[in-house]
Amino acid sequence: MSAKNTWKLHRWSTILLLPLIAYLFIKIIHLSTLPYNLILSELSNLWGVGYILIFTVLGLVHMNTGVHEILDDYVHSDVVKRILNVIISIFFLLILIFVCLSLLLIFIG
């Protein structure tokens, strides 16, 4: 991907994350006043699961773009860069798997 497209992707993901983060703060404040069973019922509906997945995927795309830009700027060895890219990709994949499993447990429970 070219530097211009990477910059655009990073900026657009930032713009899209801002209202999602604002909504998340409001939702956390609202959920903090509810008992546990009502929190589970609020999070287990389709909108709650969809919101969390969209927020997670968009956040991971944003983080991935930023981390890769930092690697391109500061790591000059191609071998080290490839190893770090694999480690970072595995880390982001594990985060996505963890979020999906957590949502599955909430949705089932």
Biopython code that builds the backbone (N, CA, C, O; Angstrom):
import numpy as np
from Bio.PDB.StructureBuilder import StructureBuilder

atoms = [
    (1, "MET", "N", (0.850, -1.172, 0.000)),
    (1, "MET", "CA", (0.000, 0.000, 0.000)),
    (1, "MET", "C", (0.899, 1.239, 0.000)),
    (1, "MET", "O", (1.917, 1.277, 0.692)),
    (2, "SER", "N", (0.525, 2.217, -0.757)),
    (2, "SER", "CA", (1.331, 3.433, -0.837)),
    (2, "SER", "C", (1.185, 4.255, 0.446)),
    (2, "SER", "O", (0.246, 4.073, 1.220)),
    (3, "ALA", "N", (2.128, 5.152, 0.644)),
    (3, "ALA", "CA", (2.111, 5.993, 1.850)),
    (3, "ALA", "C", (0.853, 6.871, 1.879)),
    (3, "ALA", "O", (0.281, 7.110, 2.942)),
    (4, "LYS", "N", (0.434, 7.341, 0.717)),
    (4, "LYS", "CA", (-0.762, 8.196, 0.650)),
    (4, "LYS", "C", (-2.009, 7.407, 1.056)),
    (4, "LYS", "O", (-2.845, 7.912, 1.806)),
    (5, "ASN", "N", (-2.135, 6.180, 0.567)),
    (5, "ASN", "CA", (-3.297, 5.359, 0.923)),
    (5, "ASN", "C", (-3.267, 4.946, 2.397)),
    (5, "ASN", "O", (-4.308, 4.881, 3.051)),
    (6, "THR", "N", (-2.074, 4.668, 2.910)),
    (6, "THR", "CA", (-1.941, 4.332, 4.324)),
    (6, "THR", "C", (-2.355, 5.515, 5.186)),
    (6, "THR", "O", (-3.051, 5.346, 6.187)),
    (7, "TRP", "N", (-1.926, 6.711, 4.798)),
    (7, "TRP", "CA", (-2.284, 7.914, 5.541)),
    (7, "TRP", "C", (-3.793, 8.110, 5.531)),
    (7, "TRP", "O", (-4.388, 8.421, 6.562)),
    (8, "LYS", "N", (-4.419, 7.928, 4.355)),
    (8, "LYS", "CA", (-5.878, 8.084, 4.246)),
    (8, "LYS", "C", (-6.602, 7.054, 5.114)),
    (8, "LYS", "O", (-7.565, 7.389, 5.804)),
    (9, "LEU", "N", (-6.137, 5.796, 5.080)),
    (9, "LEU", "CA", (-6.760, 4.749, 5.889)),
    (9, "LEU", "C", (-6.661, 5.089, 7.374)),
    (9, "LEU", "O", (-7.623, 4.920, 8.123)),
    (10, "HIS", "N", (-5.506, 5.563, 7.786)),
    (10, "HIS", "CA", (-5.320, 5.908, 9.196)),
    (10, "HIS", "C", (-6.214, 7.077, 9.604)),
    (10, "HIS", "O", (-6.799, 7.053, 10.686)),
    (11, "ARG", "N", (-6.327, 8.083, 8.768)),
    (11, "ARG", "CA", (-7.173, 9.243, 9.085)),
    (11, "ARG", "C", (-8.648, 8.873, 9.088)),
    (11, "ARG", "O", (-9.384, 9.295, 9.980)),
    (12, "TRP", "N", (-9.098, 8.085, 8.100)),
    (12, "TRP", "CA", (-10.504, 7.706, 8.055)),
    (12, "TRP", "C", (-10.870, 6.808, 9.227)),
    (12, "TRP", "O", (-11.964, 6.923, 9.779)),
    (13, "SER", "N", (-9.961, 5.914, 9.614)),
    (13, "SER", "CA", (-10.271, 5.074, 10.773)),
    (13, "SER", "C", (-10.334, 5.918, 12.043)),
    (13, "SER", "O", (-11.128, 5.629, 12.938)),
    (14, "THR", "N", (-9.508, 6.955, 12.129)),
    (14, "THR", "CA", (-9.569, 7.868, 13.273)),
    (14, "THR", "C", (-10.911, 8.588, 13.310)),
    (14, "THR", "O", (-11.546, 8.679, 14.360)),
    (15, "ILE", "N", (-11.333, 9.090, 12.173)),
    (15, "ILE", "CA", (-12.611, 9.817, 12.095)),
    (15, "ILE", "C", (-13.779, 8.906, 12.450)),
    (15, "ILE", "O", (-14.710, 9.327, 13.138)),
    (16, "LEU", "N", (-13.735, 7.659, 11.983)),
    (16, "LEU", "CA", (-14.821, 6.730, 12.283)),
    (16, "LEU", "C", (-14.805, 6.271, 13.742)),
    (16, "LEU", "O", (-15.857, 5.972, 14.309)),
    (17, "LEU", "N", (-13.637, 6.213, 14.341)),
    (17, "LEU", "CA", (-13.549, 5.773, 15.738)),
    (17, "LEU", "C", (-14.040, 6.824, 16.733)),
    (17, "LEU", "O", (-14.511, 6.469, 17.813)),
    (18, "LEU", "N", (-13.940, 8.097, 16.393)),
    (18, "LEU", "CA", (-14.325, 9.153, 17.341)),
    (18, "LEU", "C", (-15.772, 9.035, 17.829)),
    (18, "LEU", "O", (-15.989, 9.042, 19.040)),
    (19, "PRO", "N", (-16.777, 8.927, 16.942)),
    (19, "PRO", "CA", (-18.139, 8.791, 17.470)),
    (19, "PRO", "C", (-18.364, 7.455, 18.177)),
    (19, "PRO", "O", (-19.162, 7.373, 19.111)),
    (20, "LEU", "N", (-17.663, 6.403, 17.732)),
    (20, "LEU", "CA", (-17.798, 5.115, 18.398)),
    (20, "LEU", "C", (-17.269, 5.173, 19.827)),
    (20, "LEU", "O", (-17.861, 4.590, 20.735)),
    (21, "ILE", "N", (-16.159, 5.874, 20.025)),
    (21, "ILE", "CA", (-15.600, 6.024, 21.368)),
    (21, "ILE", "C", (-16.521, 6.871, 22.240)),
    (21, "ILE", "O", (-16.720, 6.560, 23.414)),
    (22, "ALA", "N", (-17.082, 7.938, 21.674)),
    (22, "ALA", "CA", (-18.011, 8.782, 22.439)),
    (22, "ALA", "C", (-19.228, 7.962, 22.879)),
    (22, "ALA", "O", (-19.661, 8.048, 24.028)),
    (23, "TYR", "N", (-19.772, 7.170, 21.956)),
    (23, "TYR", "CA", (-20.913, 6.314, 22.305)),
    (23, "TYR", "C", (-20.522, 5.289, 23.358)),
    (23, "TYR", "O", (-21.310, 4.988, 24.255)),
    (24, "LEU", "N", (-19.310, 4.750, 23.254)),
    (24, "LEU", "CA", (-18.843, 3.764, 24.218)),
    (24, "LEU", "C", (-18.767, 4.354, 25.626)),
    (24, "LEU", "O", (-19.180, 3.705, 26.588)),
    (25, "PHE", "N", (-18.250, 5.563, 25.759)),
    (25, "PHE", "CA", (-18.195, 6.214, 27.068)),
    (25, "PHE", "C", (-19.591, 6.410, 27.654)),
    (25, "PHE", "O", (-19.815, 6.151, 28.836)),
    (26, "ILE", "N", (-20.514, 6.863, 26.837)),
    (26, "ILE", "CA", (-21.889, 7.059, 27.301)),
    (26, "ILE", "C", (-22.502, 5.721, 27.716)),
    (26, "ILE", "O", (-23.179, 5.629, 28.740)),
    (27, "LYS", "N", (-22.256, 4.691, 26.912)),
    (27, "LYS", "CA", (-22.796, 3.360, 27.209)),
    (27, "LYS", "C", (-22.200, 2.792, 28.494)),
    (27, "LYS", "O", (-22.919, 2.176, 29.281)),
    (28, "ILE", "N", (-20.911, 2.986, 28.720)),
    (28, "ILE", "CA", (-20.282, 2.491, 29.945)),
    (28, "ILE", "C", (-20.869, 3.188, 31.167)),
    (28, "ILE", "O", (-21.120, 2.548, 32.188)),
    (29, "ILE", "N", (-21.086, 4.486, 31.066)),
    (29, "ILE", "CA", (-21.700, 5.220, 32.185)),
    (29, "ILE", "C", (-23.111, 4.687, 32.451)),
    (29, "ILE", "O", (-23.507, 4.503, 33.602)),
    (30, "HIS", "N", (-23.863, 4.443, 31.377)),
    (30, "HIS", "CA", (-25.215, 3.896, 31.528)),
    (30, "HIS", "C", (-25.175, 2.492, 32.137)),
    (30, "HIS", "O", (-25.959, 2.183, 33.034)),
    (31, "LEU", "N", (-24.260, 1.639, 31.651)),
    (31, "LEU", "CA", (-24.185, 0.266, 32.144)),
    (31, "LEU", "C", (-23.697, 0.185, 33.583)),
    (31, "LEU", "O", (-24.005, -0.777, 34.287)),
    (32, "SER", "N", (-22.943, 1.180, 34.025)),
    (32, "SER", "CA", (-22.410, 1.145, 35.384)),
    (32, "SER", "C", (-23.503, 1.258, 36.445)),
    (32, "SER", "O", (-23.275, 0.929, 37.609)),
    (33, "THR", "N", (-24.676, 1.716, 36.051)),
    (33, "THR", "CA", (-25.775, 1.850, 37.010)),
    (33, "THR", "C", (-26.696, 0.634, 37.017)),
    (33, "THR", "O", (-27.615, 0.560, 37.834)),
    (34, "LEU", "N", (-26.460, -0.317, 36.117)),
    (34, "LEU", "CA", (-27.349, -1.476, 35.988)),
    (34, "LEU", "C", (-26.807, -2.689, 36.735)),
    (34, "LEU", "O", (-25.596, -2.819, 36.916)),
    (35, "PRO", "N", (-27.703, -3.580, 37.171)),
    (35, "PRO", "CA", (-27.231, -4.848, 37.744)),
    (35, "PRO", "C", (-26.642, -5.762, 36.652)),
    (35, "PRO", "O", (-26.857, -5.549, 35.458)),
    (36, "TYR", "N", (-25.909, -6.765, 37.091)),
    (36, "TYR", "CA", (-25.155, -7.637, 36.181)),
    (36, "TYR", "C", (-26.036, -8.302, 35.126)),
    (36, "TYR", "O", (-25.667, -8.338, 33.953)),
    (37, "ASN", "N", (-27.189, -8.828, 35.524)),
    (37, "ASN", "CA", (-28.039, -9.534, 34.556)),
    (37, "ASN", "C", (-28.585, -8.591, 33.479)),
    (37, "ASN", "O", (-28.764, -9.006, 32.334)),
    (38, "LEU", "N", (-28.848, -7.348, 33.825)),
    (38, "LEU", "CA", (-29.302, -6.395, 32.809)),
    (38, "LEU", "C", (-28.161, -5.978, 31.882)),
    (38, "LEU", "O", (-28.380, -5.724, 30.697)),
    (39, "ILE", "N", (-26.949, -5.908, 32.423)),
    (39, "ILE", "CA", (-25.785, -5.610, 31.574)),
    (39, "ILE", "C", (-25.608, -6.710, 30.549)),
    (39, "ILE", "O", (-25.376, -6.427, 29.373)),
    (40, "LEU", "N", (-25.714, -7.972, 30.975)),
    (40, "LEU", "CA", (-25.594, -9.092, 30.031)),
    (40, "LEU", "C", (-26.683, -9.053, 28.970)),
    (40, "LEU", "O", (-26.421, -9.320, 27.797)),
    (41, "SER", "N", (-27.901, -8.721, 29.376)),
    (41, "SER", "CA", (-28.990, -8.670, 28.388)),
    (41, "SER", "C", (-28.796, -7.512, 27.402)),
    (41, "SER", "O", (-29.135, -7.637, 26.226)),
    (42, "GLU", "N", (-28.256, -6.397, 27.876)),
    (42, "GLU", "CA", (-27.992, -5.267, 26.970)),
    (42, "GLU", "C", (-26.881, -5.592, 25.981)),
    (42, "GLU", "O", (-26.953, -5.213, 24.812)),
    (43, "LEU", "N", (-25.846, -6.300, 26.454)),
    (43, "LEU", "CA", (-24.716, -6.620, 25.590)),
    (43, "LEU", "C", (-24.980, -7.803, 24.670)),
    (43, "LEU", "O", (-24.307, -7.956, 23.651)),
    (44, "SER", "N", (-25.947, -8.635, 25.015)),
    (44, "SER", "CA", (-26.169, -9.838, 24.216)),
    (44, "SER", "C", (-27.140, -9.629, 23.058)),
    (44, "SER", "O", (-27.360, -10.551, 22.273)),
    (45, "ASN", "N", (-27.718, -8.452, 22.937)),
    (45, "ASN", "CA", (-28.585, -8.242, 21.776)),
    (45, "ASN", "C", (-27.731, -8.031, 20.522)),
    (45, "ASN", "O", (-26.527, -7.792, 20.618)),
    (46, "LEU", "N", (-28.339, -8.118, 19.387)),
    (46, "LEU", "CA", (-27.614, -8.068, 18.112)),
    (46, "LEU", "C", (-26.879, -6.742, 17.929)),
    (46, "LEU", "O", (-25.767, -6.712, 17.402)),
    (47, "TRP", "N", (-27.499, -5.649, 18.362)),
    (47, "TRP", "CA", (-26.867, -4.335, 18.226)),
    (47, "TRP", "C", (-25.599, -4.263, 19.072)),
    (47, "TRP", "O", (-24.578, -3.751, 18.613)),
    (48, "GLY", "N", (-25.654, -4.766, 20.291)),
    (48, "GLY", "CA", (-24.488, -4.729, 21.178)),
    (48, "GLY", "C", (-23.331, -5.538, 20.631)),
    (48, "GLY", "O", (-22.189, -5.080, 20.642)),
    (49, "VAL", "N", (-23.617, -6.732, 20.153)),
    (49, "VAL", "CA", (-22.574, -7.590, 19.580)),
    (49, "VAL", "C", (-22.007, -6.951, 18.317)),
    (49, "VAL", "O", (-20.791, -6.928, 18.125)),
    (50, "GLY", "N", (-22.871, -6.438, 17.467)),
    (50, "GLY", "CA", (-22.411, -5.788, 16.224)),
    (50, "GLY", "C", (-21.548, -4.570, 16.506)),
    (50, "GLY", "O", (-20.519, -4.366, 15.863)),
    (51, "TYR", "N", (-21.971, -3.758, 17.474)),
    (51, "TYR", "CA", (-21.198, -2.569, 17.828)),
    (51, "TYR", "C", (-19.812, -2.940, 18.322)),
    (51, "TYR", "O", (-18.818, -2.348, 17.901)),
    (52, "ILE", "N", (-19.744, -3.921, 19.215)),
    (52, "ILE", "CA", (-18.450, -4.330, 19.757)),
    (52, "ILE", "C", (-17.552, -4.889, 18.656)),
    (52, "ILE", "O", (-16.353, -4.608, 18.638)),
    (53, "LEU", "N", (-18.113, -5.673, 17.742)),
    (53, "LEU", "CA", (-17.306, -6.213, 16.637)),
    (53, "LEU", "C", (-16.816, -5.113, 15.703)),
    (53, "LEU", "O", (-15.653, -5.116, 15.301)),
    (54, "ILE", "N", (-17.687, -4.178, 15.358)),
    (54, "ILE", "CA", (-17.275, -3.071, 14.490)),
    (54, "ILE", "C", (-16.194, -2.241, 15.168)),
    (54, "ILE", "O", (-15.195, -1.888, 14.541)),
    (55, "PHE", "N", (-16.389, -1.929, 16.446)),
    (55, "PHE", "CA", (-15.408, -1.154, 17.198)),
    (55, "PHE", "C", (-14.071, -1.891, 17.267)),
    (55, "PHE", "O", (-13.016, -1.280, 17.094)),
    (56, "THR", "N", (-14.111, -3.188, 17.516)),
    (56, "THR", "CA", (-12.880, -3.977, 17.623)),
    (56, "THR", "C", (-12.140, -4.037, 16.296)),
    (56, "THR", "O", (-10.936, -3.789, 16.245)),
    (57, "VAL", "N", (-12.845, -4.361, 15.232)),
    (57, "VAL", "CA", (-12.190, -4.480, 13.919)),
    (57, "VAL", "C", (-11.632, -3.132, 13.475)),
    (57, "VAL", "O", (-10.498, -3.057, 13.002)),
    (58, "LEU", "N", (-12.407, -2.081, 13.621)),
    (58, "LEU", "CA", (-11.941, -0.756, 13.229)),
    (58, "LEU", "C", (-10.762, -0.305, 14.096)),
    (58, "LEU", "O", (-9.807, 0.285, 13.590)),
    (59, "GLY", "N", (-10.829, -0.583, 15.390)),
    (59, "GLY", "CA", (-9.716, -0.245, 16.275)),
    (59, "GLY", "C", (-8.459, -1.026, 15.931)),
    (59, "GLY", "O", (-7.359, -0.476, 15.966)),
    (60, "LEU", "N", (-8.611, -2.304, 15.599)),
    (60, "LEU", "CA", (-7.447, -3.110, 15.223)),
    (60, "LEU", "C", (-6.847, -2.652, 13.895)),
    (60, "LEU", "O", (-5.626, -2.644, 13.740)),
    (61, "VAL", "N", (-7.688, -2.273, 12.943)),
    (61, "VAL", "CA", (-7.177, -1.726, 11.678)),
    (61, "VAL", "C", (-6.392, -0.452, 11.941)),
    (61, "VAL", "O", (-5.312, -0.252, 11.385)),
    (62, "HIS", "N", (-6.937, 0.406, 12.786)),
    (62, "HIS", "CA", (-6.269, 1.664, 13.120)),
    (62, "HIS", "C", (-4.929, 1.408, 13.818)),
    (62, "HIS", "O", (-3.915, 2.013, 13.471)),
    (63, "MET", "N", (-4.936, 0.503, 14.806)),
    (63, "MET", "CA", (-3.692, 0.188, 15.508)),
    (63, "MET", "C", (-2.678, -0.457, 14.583)),
    (63, "MET", "O", (-1.492, -0.133, 14.639)),
    (64, "ASN", "N", (-3.130, -1.366, 13.733)),
    (64, "ASN", "CA", (-2.238, -2.057, 12.808)),
    (64, "ASN", "C", (-1.569, -1.071, 11.850)),
    (64, "ASN", "O", (-0.370, -1.165, 11.590)),
    (65, "THR", "N", (-2.337, -0.146, 11.339)),
    (65, "THR", "CA", (-1.781, 0.871, 10.440)),
    (65, "THR", "C", (-0.739, 1.714, 11.155)),
    (65, "THR", "O", (0.337, 1.970, 10.614)),
    (66, "GLY", "N", (-1.052, 2.143, 12.363)),
    (66, "GLY", "CA", (-0.117, 2.961, 13.130)),
    (66, "GLY", "C", (1.160, 2.223, 13.497)),
    (66, "GLY", "O", (2.254, 2.776, 13.386)),
    (67, "VAL", "N", (1.026, 0.977, 13.934)),
    (67, "VAL", "CA", (2.203, 0.201, 14.317)),
    (67, "VAL", "C", (3.092, -0.067, 13.107)),
    (67, "VAL", "O", (4.317, 0.014, 13.209)),
    (68, "HIS", "N", (2.493, -0.382, 11.973)),
    (68, "HIS", "CA", (3.290, -0.631, 10.772)),
    (68, "HIS", "C", (3.997, 0.632, 10.282)),
    (68, "HIS", "O", (5.106, 0.555, 9.753)),
    (69, "GLU", "N", (3.374, 1.773, 10.454)),
    (69, "GLU", "CA", (4.050, 3.026, 10.101)),
    (69, "GLU", "C", (5.253, 3.277, 11.009)),
    (69, "GLU", "O", (6.306, 3.719, 10.548)),
    (70, "ILE", "N", (5.091, 2.995, 12.290)),
    (70, "ILE", "CA", (6.208, 3.146, 13.220)),
    (70, "ILE", "C", (7.334, 2.186, 12.859)),
    (70, "ILE", "O", (8.506, 2.563, 12.870)),
    (71, "LEU", "N", (6.976, 0.938, 12.536)),
    (71, "LEU", "CA", (8.004, -0.027, 12.131)),
    (71, "LEU", "C", (8.728, 0.437, 10.872)),
    (71, "LEU", "O", (9.952, 0.336, 10.789)),
    (72, "ASP", "N", (7.989, 0.940, 9.899)),
    (72, "ASP", "CA", (8.619, 1.411, 8.660)),
    (72, "ASP", "C", (9.579, 2.571, 8.925)),
    (72, "ASP", "O", (10.606, 2.698, 8.258)),
    (73, "ASP", "N", (9.241, 3.411, 9.894)),
    (73, "ASP", "CA", (10.078, 4.574, 10.184)),
    (73, "ASP", "C", (11.321, 4.232, 10.999)),
    (73, "ASP", "O", (12.379, 4.824, 10.786)),
    (74, "TYR", "N", (11.207, 3.286, 11.926)),
    (74, "TYR", "CA", (12.283, 3.091, 12.890)),
    (74, "TYR", "C", (13.035, 1.762, 12.785)),
    (74, "TYR", "O", (14.131, 1.644, 13.331)),
    (75, "VAL", "N", (12.483, 0.769, 12.107)),
    (75, "VAL", "CA", (13.173, -0.513, 11.953)),
    (75, "VAL", "C", (13.690, -0.593, 10.527)),
    (75, "VAL", "O", (12.915, -0.525, 9.572)),
    (76, "HIS", "N", (14.991, -0.738, 10.387)),
    (76, "HIS", "CA", (15.598, -0.689, 9.055)),
    (76, "HIS", "C", (15.973, -2.057, 8.517)),
    (76, "HIS", "O", (16.185, -2.195, 7.312)),
    (77, "SER", "N", (16.063, -3.065, 9.357)),
    (77, "SER", "CA", (16.397, -4.414, 8.917)),
    (77, "SER", "C", (15.136, -5.107, 8.408)),
    (77, "SER", "O", (14.133, -5.184, 9.117)),
    (78, "ASP", "N", (15.192, -5.609, 7.181)),
    (78, "ASP", "CA", (14.026, -6.280, 6.601)),
    (78, "ASP", "C", (13.661, -7.561, 7.353)),
    (78, "ASP", "O", (12.483, -7.887, 7.495)),
    (79, "VAL", "N", (14.667, -8.277, 7.830)),
    (79, "VAL", "CA", (14.408, -9.521, 8.567)),
    (79, "VAL", "C", (13.699, -9.215, 9.881)),
    (79, "VAL", "O", (12.708, -9.863, 10.216)),
    (80, "VAL", "N", (14.192, -8.246, 10.616)),
    (80, "VAL", "CA", (13.566, -7.866, 11.891)),
    (80, "VAL", "C", (12.164, -7.328, 11.633)),
    (80, "VAL", "O", (11.240, -7.611, 12.395)),
    (81, "LYS", "N", (12.003, -6.563, 10.577)),
    (81, "LYS", "CA", (10.690, -5.998, 10.240)),
    (81, "LYS", "C", (9.677, -7.106, 9.936)),
    (81, "LYS", "O", (8.529, -7.037, 10.375)),
    (82, "ARG", "N", (10.105, -8.130, 9.182)),
    (82, "ARG", "CA", (9.207, -9.254, 8.879)),
    (82, "ARG", "C", (8.837, -10.024, 10.140)),
    (82, "ARG", "O", (7.679, -10.400, 10.322)),
    (83, "ILE", "N", (9.810, -10.260, 11.008)),
    (83, "ILE", "CA", (9.536, -10.983, 12.256)),
    (83, "ILE", "C", (8.563, -10.193, 13.122)),
    (83, "ILE", "O", (7.612, -10.757, 13.663)),
    (84, "LEU", "N", (8.794, -8.900, 13.254)),
    (84, "LEU", "CA", (7.892, -8.061, 14.054)),
    (84, "LEU", "C", (6.497, -7.988, 13.434)),
    (84, "LEU", "O", (5.501, -7.966, 14.157)),
    (85, "ASN", "N", (6.416, -7.950, 12.110)),
    (85, "ASN", "CA", (5.108, -7.943, 11.449)),
    (85, "ASN", "C", (4.327, -9.215, 11.755)),
    (85, "ASN", "O", (3.120, -9.160, 11.990)),
    (86, "VAL", "N", (5.002, -10.350, 11.754)),
    (86, "VAL", "CA", (4.334, -11.616, 12.077)),
    (86, "VAL", "C", (3.879, -11.618, 13.529)),
    (86, "VAL", "O", (2.749, -12.012, 13.820)),
    (87, "ILE", "N", (4.738, -11.186, 14.441)),
    (87, "ILE", "CA", (4.383, -11.149, 15.864)),
    (87, "ILE", "C", (3.207, -10.211, 16.105)),
    (87, "ILE", "O", (2.286, -10.542, 16.852)),
    (88, "ILE", "N", (3.237, -9.056, 15.479)),
    (88, "ILE", "CA", (2.149, -8.077, 15.650)),
    (88, "ILE", "C", (0.851, -8.608, 15.048)),
    (88, "ILE", "O", (-0.214, -8.441, 15.642)),
    (89, "SER", "N", (0.921, -9.237, 13.892)),
    (89, "SER", "CA", (-0.284, -9.809, 13.277)),
    (89, "SER", "C", (-0.881, -10.900, 14.154)),
    (89, "SER", "O", (-2.101, -10.974, 14.306)),
    (90, "ILE", "N", (-0.032, -11.751, 14.736)),
    (90, "ILE", "CA", (-0.523, -12.788, 15.644)),
    (90, "ILE", "C", (-1.176, -12.147, 16.870)),
    (90, "ILE", "O", (-2.231, -12.593, 17.321)),
    (91, "PHE", "N", (-0.550, -11.106, 17.404)),
    (91, "PHE", "CA", (-1.105, -10.411, 18.564)),
    (91, "PHE", "C", (-2.484, -9.831, 18.253)),
    (91, "PHE", "O", (-3.408, -9.985, 19.052)),
    (92, "PHE", "N", (-2.635, -9.171, 17.113)),
    (92, "PHE", "CA", (-3.933, -8.600, 16.745)),
    (92, "PHE", "C", (-4.967, -9.689, 16.486)),
    (92, "PHE", "O", (-6.141, -9.519, 16.816)),
    (93, "LEU", "N", (-4.545, -10.795, 15.903)),
    (93, "LEU", "CA", (-5.454, -11.913, 15.683)),
    (93, "LEU", "C", (-5.921, -12.498, 17.011)),
    (93, "LEU", "O", (-7.093, -12.843, 17.159)),
    (94, "LEU", "N", (-5.013, -12.612, 17.974)),
    (94, "LEU", "CA", (-5.396, -13.110, 19.297)),
    (94, "LEU", "C", (-6.381, -12.171, 19.988)),
    (94, "LEU", "O", (-7.305, -12.629, 20.661)),
    (95, "ILE", "N", (-6.192, -10.873, 19.828)),
    (95, "ILE", "CA", (-7.152, -9.914, 20.394)),
    (95, "ILE", "C", (-8.529, -10.127, 19.766)),
    (95, "ILE", "O", (-9.532, -10.163, 20.479)),
    (96, "LEU", "N", (-8.588, -10.267, 18.446)),
    (96, "LEU", "CA", (-9.863, -10.477, 17.762)),
    (96, "LEU", "C", (-10.514, -11.784, 18.199)),
    (96, "LEU", "O", (-11.726, -11.827, 18.414)),
    (97, "ILE", "N", (-9.734, -12.837, 18.332)),
    (97, "ILE", "CA", (-10.277, -14.123, 18.788)),
    (97, "ILE", "C", (-10.808, -13.993, 20.209)),
    (97, "ILE", "O", (-11.889, -14.497, 20.513)),
    (98, "PHE", "N", (-10.062, -13.325, 21.082)),
    (98, "PHE", "CA", (-10.497, -13.128, 22.462)),
    (98, "PHE", "C", (-11.822, -12.359, 22.520)),
    (98, "PHE", "O", (-12.719, -12.727, 23.279)),
    (99, "VAL", "N", (-11.945, -11.309, 21.734)),
    (99, "VAL", "CA", (-13.184, -10.520, 21.725)),
    (99, "VAL", "C", (-14.339, -11.365, 21.199)),
    (99, "VAL", "O", (-15.432, -11.339, 21.766)),
    (100, "CYS", "N", (-14.111, -12.112, 20.126)),
    (100, "CYS", "CA", (-15.173, -12.953, 19.569)),
    (100, "CYS", "C", (-15.606, -14.037, 20.549)),
    (100, "CYS", "O", (-16.801, -14.297, 20.691)),
    (101, "LEU", "N", (-14.651, -14.672, 21.229)),
    (101, "LEU", "CA", (-15.007, -15.681, 22.228)),
    (101, "LEU", "C", (-15.761, -15.066, 23.404)),
    (101, "LEU", "O", (-16.703, -15.666, 23.921)),
    (102, "SER", "N", (-15.353, -13.884, 23.822)),
    (102, "SER", "CA", (-16.058, -13.201, 24.904)),
    (102, "SER", "C", (-17.495, -12.880, 24.506)),
    (102, "SER", "O", (-18.422, -13.065, 25.295)),
    (103, "LEU", "N", (-17.672, -12.400, 23.281)),
    (103, "LEU", "CA", (-19.029, -12.104, 22.804)),
    (103, "LEU", "C", (-19.860, -13.371, 22.672)),
    (103, "LEU", "O", (-21.060, -13.365, 22.944)),
    (104, "LEU", "N", (-19.229, -14.444, 22.259)),
    (104, "LEU", "CA", (-19.938, -15.718, 22.158)),
    (104, "LEU", "C", (-20.414, -16.188, 23.532)),
    (104, "LEU", "O", (-21.537, -16.671, 23.678)),
    (105, "LEU", "N", (-19.550, -16.042, 24.535)),
    (105, "LEU", "CA", (-19.945, -16.418, 25.891)),
    (105, "LEU", "C", (-21.079, -15.530, 26.408)),
    (105, "LEU", "O", (-21.988, -16.019, 27.079)),
    (106, "ILE", "N", (-21.034, -14.249, 26.106)),
    (106, "ILE", "CA", (-22.111, -13.349, 26.521)),
    (106, "ILE", "C", (-23.398, -13.694, 25.788)),
    (106, "ILE", "O", (-24.476, -13.722, 26.381)),
    (107, "PHE", "N", (-23.273, -13.958, 24.484)),
    (107, "PHE", "CA", (-24.449, -14.244, 23.648)),
    (107, "PHE", "C", (-25.102, -15.555, 24.050)),
    (107, "PHE", "O", (-26.329, -15.657, 24.067)),
    (108, "ILE", "N", (-24.299, -16.558, 24.374)),
    (108, "ILE", "CA", (-24.843, -17.867, 24.770)),
    (108, "ILE", "C", (-25.425, -17.805, 26.182)),
    (108, "ILE", "O", (-26.491, -18.354, 26.463)),
    (109, "GLY", "N", (-24.689, -17.117, 27.060)),
    (109, "GLY", "CA", (-25.096, -17.067, 28.475)),
    (109, "GLY", "C", (-26.240, -16.198, 28.709)),
    (109, "GLY", "O", (-26.689, -16.061, 29.847)),
]
sb = StructureBuilder()
sb.init_structure("model")
sb.init_model(0)
sb.init_chain("A")
sb.init_seg("    ")
for serial, (resi, resn, name, xyz) in enumerate(atoms, 1):
    if name == "N":
        sb.init_residue(resn, " ", resi, " ")
    sb.init_atom(name, np.array(xyz, "f"), 0.0, 1.0, " ", f" {name:<3s}", serial, name[0])
structure = sb.get_structure()
